[in-house]
Amino acid sequence: MTIPEIVKAAREGMQKAVENTKRELHGIRSGKGTPALLDTVRVDAYGTHVPLVQVAMVSAPEPRMLTVQPFDKSLAIAIDKAIRDANLGLNPQMQGAVIRVPLPMLSEERRKELVKICGKLIEEGRVSVRQARTDAMAKIKKVEKAPEDEKTRAEKDVQKHTDEATKQIEEQLKAKEAEILAV
């Protein structure tokens, strides 16, 4: 690999870590309902476990309510059971073919727990970014037939991308904490 390819691969790896962290944080419940809350729910349908979004449409018509509309009405009971079994603290209610999922108010204690969970996810994102940096630095050092000043410049570039990715992850944490702690 050439040095520019190494730097590009490191930058892409760091962006993937940032995007993954963003996706993980999006699935954590805050004060208002979002269809992403049910992204982790897997439904036993057609003899296999499939993501909820593949068998139903999830929407948030109100801040404290989600509605799940199955594409196949015969799966309504399985979807209801999957939401109950997902350990999200939600109690869905069947109304014909539509499943309503009221979102209870978050207690102060639960809000603090969610902030801690966010902190763990953010740390995982930081670790992924640092791992991409470490890999890139090791590869840069192993490149033969490259001038030392080019290697040094590439290492500084990788560090700059690391700092940018870490800053993006920190901004995500601040935004999510504010969202969770807002009453």
C-alpha positions, 0 to 999 in steps of 0.5 A: 500500500502507498502512504496516501492509500493508508491515510485514506483507509484510516480516514474511512475507518474513522468515519465508519466509527463515527457513523456507527456511534451515531447510529448506536446513540440514535437507538437510545431512548430520550424524552421523545419517541423516535421510530429508531427505538425499535430498530433492535427489535427482531420478530419471529416471522416466516420461520426466522428472526427478521428486523421489525422494519422489514415486516412493519412500518414504524412511525411516531405520530406523537412525542410519547407514542409509536405506532407499528403497522404490520405489512402482513396483519397475521404478524401483529401478535408476533410483533407485539410479543417481540416488542415486549420481549426486547427489554425496552421497558415498553408495553405495546397495545393492539388495536386491530391491525395497528400496534400502539406503543406508549412511551412512559415518562423517564425517571431521573434515575433512568435518565442518568442510566441512559447517559452512562450507557451513552458514555460507554457507546461513545468510548467504544467509538473513541476506541475504534477511532484510535484503533484505526489510527494505530493501524495506520501509523504501524502501516506507515512505519512499515512502508519502504522506499518512502522519505521520512518527511513524507511518513511524518507528514502522513502521520500528522495527517492521520492524527488530524483525522483522528482529532476530527473524528474524536471531536465529532463523537464528543459532539454527538455525546453532548447532543444526546446528553442534552436530549436525554436530560431535557424534561 
